[in-house]
Amino acid sequence: MAYLPDTHRVPVIRADFSDDALWTQLQEDISKETEKGFRGNVEFVEDPRLAGLDVPALVRAFPRAYPHEYNHPVVFVVDAVTVSSPEHPILAIGLNERDAAEPFRVVPEELHSIETNLSISNVDFFEFARAAHRSDGVIRA
């Protein structure tokens, strides 16, 4: 099991360390205010222990333990797929113990929408997962 830091904001965890410039760019893209005035309320965390893990291993690293052990219902992970894909889709892993939805991916520009809606309980993780899996598994604008 990975260590999920006790953060005030939703964590975006770096699990691929092959491209420092891209990590910096992703942080800027996620933090940038949208035309409607929204931005991701996230905290960026680096965890070298997750380097090289595939999606099933990353999911196992964060067992569903929200709200008892985690402050947030989701964790976002920048992994090898994020780094190697042109759209840089970030892995979203649900942490809610009552929601068994599969993880999905989200492009950096839309991460704020997932984070905000989950944080205020406006939309559940399974609804985003269902929408993502109706297409190719990635949430886009």
N, C-alpha and C positions, 0 to 999 in steps of 0.2 A: 504494500500500500504506500502511495506517495504521501508526502506531507503537504497538506493544503494549508497555506498560511492563514492565520486569523486576520482577515483584511476588512476594512470598513466598506470597501467597494468590491465589486465582482472581479475575481482574478482572471487575468489573461496570462497564461503560463507559457513560457518559452521552453520547448522541449527539443528544438533543433538549433544547433549552434554553428551551422555551416555558412551563414551569411549575416554578418553583423549589420551591414548597411540595410538589408531588407528588414531586419528586426526593428531598426530605428525608423524606417519608413512605415512599417505597419503600426508602430506606436503613434506616429503622427496621423496616419489615416484614420485610425480608430478614435483618436482624441479630437480630431478636427470637427468644429461645429458645422452642422448641416445648414442648408438654406433656411430651414424652419426653426433653427436655433437649438437643435438637439445635439448632444454629444454623448459618447459612451462614458458612463460613470464606472470606470474600471481602474484596477491597479495592476501594473505590469510586474511580473515575477519571473525570475529565471530559475530553472531547476534542472541542473545537469544530470541528475539521477534518472530523468525521463528520456534522455537522449537515446535515440535508436529504437524506441519502443513503437510497435505498430498499434493500430487503432484498438484491437481487442485488449492489448496489454495496458494501453492508456485508460481505457474504460474500467478495467479491473483495478487500476491504481487509485481510482476515486470511487469507492463504494457509495451507494445511495444512503446518505445519512443526514440529509436535510429534513427537518430543522433542528434535530437534536445535536449534531456534531459540527455542522457547517452553518455559516451565516448567510449563505447564498444558495439558491436552487440550481445554479449552473456554474460550470467552470469552462472557460474557453482555452483551447490549447493550440499553440503554433507548433506544428509538427513537420515532419519531412514532406508530407503532401502539401501542406500550406506553402512551404518554401519552394517546392519544385513545380507547382502549378501556376499557370499564367495569371489566374484570378486571385491567387493566394487565399483560398477558402480556409477559414479557421474552424477547427473542430469544436463543436458545442456538445458538452457532456452533461446530461441531466443528473442532478444530485438528490432530487426529491425521492424519499423512500416510498412514496405512494404513487410514483409515476415510472412505469417500466419502459417508456419510449426509448427507441434507439437513438444514438447520437446522430447528428447531422452536421453539415458545414454551412458556414455563412461567410459571404464576402465581407472584407473589412468595413466597407461603407455602410453595411446594414447591421453590423454588430450592435450598435446603439439601440436599434429597434427591438432586438431580442432581449437585450439586457434590461431596458426600461420596462417593457411589457411584463417580463417575468418578475422584476423587482416590485412592481405595484400590483401583482396578481391580476393583471388585465387579461392575459393570455397564458395558458399553461404550456409547459414544455412539449407535451404530446401533440398539441395543436401545431406548433412550429415543425415538429418532427414529421407529422403527417403531411403538411404542406411541402416540406423539402423532399420527402420520399415519393410524392406524386410526380416529381420531375426527376432530376438526376441527383438528388440528395443535397443540393446546395440552395440556400436562401439568397436570392438576389433582389434588387429593386424592382 
